[in-house]
Amino acid sequence: MNGPLVSIAYEFKAEAIPKCGFGNTLKFDKTFDVKRALPTSELPHHSVRIFPPTNIKANVQFPQVIHPVGQNTLSMRLDGLARLNAKADTLEYWKLKKLTWKLEEVSKAVAPACEKHTPKDAKEGDQQPAKKGVQRTETRIIGEKTMFSGWKSNYSGPDNSAVEMEIEYLPGKNSKFVCDTKSRDGSEVVHQLMLEMVVSQEWAPVHKPSLITQTGVGRILRMHFATVLTERSGIGISWDNESPPIYQDVPPSPPAYCDEIGAGAIFEHFEPLDGMSNTSEGRSLSPI
């Protein structure tokens, strides 16, 4: 990984020196590309959010593990968008005007102090230990999009009003993203998906729902979902080159052993061996 605060690399270095002392020293350097590939769940994660003081309820289904390449789909349904005002004999609606999704990356790392500025050990009377590093945090947006349409809305009545949509999100093409990671030295990279919706309030008479009037009241609804960004696992093991053994030419299994069998009938359950001959049809078998 090569993040804005910390970089992690696995390097292999080898050096061969001739024993006789003559000849050139051979050196070899190689960087191993170690990727983190987490398995994805077959079922999406389900989350429910209510936005008081309104009656708006959001049902969201999204994958918790996403990949940087390929589309990731989030499904959402908004209910409770209409309310009947019996005193004024009107219907009040909350209509979705704008939706913005953002994929946020938060990086944390501890910057250690050099030998010159390393604080001394804490004294016995001090309650807090001396800090030997500074916590650094950086937040950046690796993907975002603003939508003004693309959802299905139904405002037929106070009980049937709903908005349904499917959002496809992924990191930007030119964004330098880092997969989720966490180490013991304090380095950590996490991601979260943020949704921001702008709704405006409108009202209309009960008997004339087409006469819509703007009230000038609006609200901003925000949601945050923890997301794990990881590489794809690939095709896995090549079964052509590393196929497991297939026992297709194995002969039949040996004969079964009965629990209770007499000494005289033991030859009735086993086939004769090569050394046991049957010279005539009526002659009994006898072992050598």
ChimeraX attribute file (.defattr): number of C-alpha atoms within 10 A of each C-alpha:
attribute: neighborCount
match mode: 1-to-1
recipient: residues
	/A:1	16
	/A:2	12
	/A:3	14
	/A:4	16
	/A:5	16
	/A:6	15
	/A:7	9
	/A:8	10
	/A:9	11
	/A:10	10
	/A:11	10
	/A:12	10
	/A:13	9
	/A:14	9
	/A:15	9
	/A:16	10
	/A:17	12
	/A:18	10
	/A:19	7
	/A:20	6
	/A:21	8
	/A:22	8
	/A:23	9
	/A:24	9
	/A:25	10
	/A:26	10
	/A:27	10
	/A:28	9
	/A:29	10
	/A:30	10
	/A:31	10
	/A:32	10
	/A:33	9
	/A:34	10
	/A:35	12
	/A:36	13
	/A:37	15
	/A:38	15
	/A:39	12
	/A:40	16
	/A:41	10
	/A:42	7
	/A:43	10
	/A:44	16
	/A:45	13
	/A:46	13
	/A:47	12
	/A:48	11
	/A:49	13
	/A:50	15
	/A:51	13
	/A:52	9
	/A:53	6
	/A:54	13
	/A:55	15
	/A:56	17
	/A:57	17
	/A:58	20
	/A:59	15
	/A:60	19
	/A:61	18
	/A:62	21
	/A:63	19
	/A:64	19
	/A:65	19
	/A:66	23
	/A:67	19
	/A:68	18
	/A:69	13
	/A:70	11
	/A:71	13
	/A:72	18
	/A:73	16
	/A:74	16
	/A:75	16
	/A:76	20
	/A:77	18
	/A:78	20
	/A:79	19
	/A:80	19
	/A:81	25
	/A:82	25
	/A:83	18
	/A:84	17
	/A:85	14
	/A:86	9
	/A:87	6
	/A:88	9
	/A:89	12
	/A:90	17
	/A:91	21
	/A:92	22
	/A:93	23
	/A:94	24
	/A:95	20
	/A:96	20
	/A:97	13
	/A:98	15
	/A:99	20
	/A:100	15
	/A:101	21
	/A:102	20
	/A:103	22
	/A:104	21
	/A:105	22
	/A:106	16
	/A:107	22
	/A:108	20
	/A:109	21
	/A:110	17
	/A:111	16
	/A:112	14
	/A:113	13
	/A:114	10
	/A:115	7
	/A:116	6
	/A:117	9
	/A:118	13
	/A:119	13
	/A:120	10
	/A:121	11
	/A:122	12
	/A:123	10
	/A:124	8
	/A:125	6
	/A:126	9
	/A:127	8
	/A:128	9
	/A:129	11
	/A:130	13
	/A:131	13
	/A:132	15
	/A:133	14
	/A:134	11
	/A:135	11
	/A:136	13
	/A:137	15
	/A:138	12
	/A:139	14
	/A:140	14
	/A:141	16
	/A:142	19
	/A:143	19
	/A:144	17
	/A:145	14
	/A:146	12
	/A:147	13
	/A:148	11
	/A:149	11
	/A:150	11
	/A:151	14
	/A:152	11
	/A:153	15
	/A:154	12
	/A:155	16
	/A:156	11
	/A:157	17
	/A:158	17
	/A:159	13
	/A:160	13
	/A:161	19
	/A:162	23
	/A:163	19
	/A:164	16
	/A:165	15
	/A:166	17
	/A:167	17
	/A:168	12
	/A:169	20
	/A:170	20
	/A:171	23
	/A:172	16
	/A:173	11
	/A:174	8
	/A:175	11
	/A:176	11
	/A:177	22
	/A:178	21
	/A:179	20
	/A:180	19
	/A:181	15
	/A:182	13
	/A:183	9
	/A:184	6
	/A:185	10
	/A:186	12
	/A:187	20
	/A:188	18
	/A:189	23
	/A:190	19
	/A:191	23
	/A:192	18
	/A:193	20
	/A:194	17
	/A:195	16
	/A:196	16
	/A:197	17
	/A:198	17
	/A:199	19
	/A:200	17
	/A:201	18
	/A:202	18
	/A:203	21
	/A:204	17
	/A:205	17
	/A:206	17
	/A:207	10
	/A:208	10
	/A:209	14
	/A:210	10
	/A:211	10
	/A:212	14
	/A:213	12
	/A:214	11
	/A:215	11
	/A:216	8
	/A:217	10
	/A:218	15
	/A:219	13
	/A:220	12
	/A:221	15
	/A:222	15
	/A:223	13
	/A:224	14
	/A:225	15
	/A:226	14
	/A:227	20
	/A:228	20
	/A:229	26
	/A:230	21
	/A:231	18
	/A:232	16
	/A:233	13
	/A:234	7
	/A:235	6
	/A:236	6
	/A:237	9
	/A:238	8
	/A:239	8
	/A:240	7
	/A:241	7
	/A:242	8
	/A:243	9
	/A:244	8
	/A:245	6
	/A:246	7
	/A:247	7
	/A:248	6
	/A:249	6
	/A:250	7
	/A:251	7
	/A:252	6
	/A:253	6
	/A:254	7
	/A:255	9
	/A:256	8
	/A:257	9
	/A:258	9
	/A:259	6
	/A:260	6
	/A:261	10
	/A:262	9
	/A:263	7
	/A:264	7
	/A:265	9
	/A:266	10
	/A:267	13
	/A:268	8
	/A:269	12
	/A:270	12
	/A:271	9
	/A:272	14
	/A:273	8
	/A:274	6
	/A:275	9
	/A:276	12
	/A:277	14
	/A:278	12
	/A:279	9
	/A:280	8
	/A:281	7
	/A:282	7
	/A:283	9
	/A:284	9
	/A:285	14
	/A:286	11
	/A:287	9
	/A:288	6
